[in-house]
Amino acid sequence: VHDSKNVIVAMSGASGAAYGLRLVHVLGECGYTVYFTLTDGASQVLAAESGIRIDPRGPRPEDLGFDRSRVRVFSIDNVAAPFSSGTFLHRGMAIVPCSMGTVGRLAHAVSTNLLERAADVCLKEKRRLIVVPRETPLHSLHLENMLALARAGATILPAMPGFYRKPKSVEDLVDSVVGKVLDHLGIEHGISRRWGMKGTGDERP
Ligand SMILES: Cc1cc2nc3c(=O)[nH]c(=O)nc-3n(C[C@H](O)[C@H](O)[C@H](O)COP(=O)(O)O)c2cc1C
């Protein structure tokens, strides 16, 4: 299923809503169909960081600035969504950003909502699961939970933008993380420059 045009993106309530929004937009531009959900915590972070208000009756693509033809949005309590089942074929799932609460529940296979169920299915079906945690500092349980997830097959890809490519804007920093997520989904993109590529100006640190 690595060549599927379906990608699951979920946002939970860590800081960094811009990473998730940007990922969905780029996937749409690259011709992928995004299956999307977000937690109530993510809705609160979206309001605080992006001024986006999610209708309490359920999220709609236009509230999030998404293209309806590219993004299918599901309520977090809809555990009957297609990607709640192992029969749904997709290229991978990315949780961007991922709160420590969600990390903890995933590490213990506690599937209380659509995000957690879909991630649990990825692990049992050996599909790509990319977790983009954001918290600082981290206590030992955070670290143990991330290790448990990595051992179960998830890729832990912290929201830690690199500075060696000389970012000029917040958007550049966001793209450095989103570019990494796309790399791990096996999706070609041009949103972040690659180190040492001739003609890119990236040859020197
Ligand atoms: C503005 C804001 C920023 C937050 N940032 C973080 C964060 O960076 N990391 C984190 O683990 N939780 C963060 N939280 C707390 C989570 O949103 C909260 O623990 C929530 O219950 C997580 O639930 P969820 O995992 O279902 O999204 C933040 C909350 C708010 C309102």
The ligand as a Gaussian input file, in Angstrom:
#p B3LYP/6-31G(d) Opt

LIG

0 1
 C       -2.370000      26.468000      23.642000
 C       -2.071000      25.090000      24.151000
 C       -0.835000      24.526000      23.913000
 C       -0.538000      23.235000      24.368000
 N        0.688000      22.708000      24.077000
 C        0.954000      21.420000      24.406000
 C        2.170000      20.819000      23.994000
 O        3.032000      21.440000      23.350000
 N        2.365000      19.517000      24.273000
 C        1.427000      18.757000      24.946000
 O        1.668000      17.568000      25.151000
 N        0.264000      19.316000      25.371000
 C       -0.002000      20.622000      25.108000
 N       -1.195000      21.187000      25.484000
 C       -2.107000      20.407000      26.343000
 C       -2.969000      19.432000      25.587000
 O       -3.755000      20.089000      24.603000
 C       -3.884000      18.706000      26.578000
 O       -3.101000      17.885000      27.440000
 C       -4.955000      17.887000      25.904000
 O       -5.782000      17.278000      26.900000
 C       -4.374000      16.807000      25.033000
 O       -5.449000      16.023000      24.549000
 P       -5.335000      15.248000      23.150000
 O       -4.124000      14.386000      23.252000
 O       -6.601000      14.458000      23.107000
 O       -5.255000      16.262000      22.090000
 C       -1.507000      22.492000      25.073000
 C       -2.779000      23.064000      25.287000
 C       -3.055000      24.333000      24.828000
 C       -4.433000      24.909000      25.035000

